[in-house]
């Protein structure tokens, strides 16, 4: 499974848990990154460094 697919899946799991839609901007803010960086991760034009996947796990 590609990293972008994993990030997207985590996003959807958090939405389901909170029973609301979460924008890319909101998710990026939760992770402490820019919206542009988050979108680049999803588009696979950029990949997170080691610290950033840890943030995803911590916030999910």
N, C-alpha and C positions, 0 to 999 in steps of 0.2 A: 504494500500500500504506500502510495506517495505521501510525502509530508503534507502537501496541500490538502489531500483528502482527509488526513488525520485532523488537521486544524479545522476543516469544515465540519467534520463529524463532532468534534468537541464543541464547536459553536452551537450546533443543533442540539446536542445533549444539554447544554446549559440553558438554552431557550426552553426546552421541554421541562427541565427541572423547575425553572422559574415561571413557567406558563405565560410567557410573553415573548414577543419578537425582540431581538437585540440587534441594533444596527452595527455595521462594521465599525463605525466611529465609537460607539459605546464599548464594543469588545476591545478595540485598540486602547481605549482609555483605561479599561480594567487591567490590561496587560502592561500599561505604562509605555506604550509605543505609539508612533504616529499612525493615523488612519492609512496613510500612503504605504507605510511599511507592511501593515496587516494585509492590505490589498495585494501588495507585491508577493507576499507569502502565498496567498490563495491562487494567484496567477502563475506561480512558480518562476517569477522573474527575479526573485531574491529569496534567500533562505536564512532562517534565524541562526544566530551563533549559539553556542552551547548554553549560555545563560538564559536566552529567551525561551527555549522549550521548557526549561524549569519553571519559568513564570506561568506558562500555559498550564502545566500540571498543578501548580500551586493554586491558581485562581479557578480551576474547574471543579 
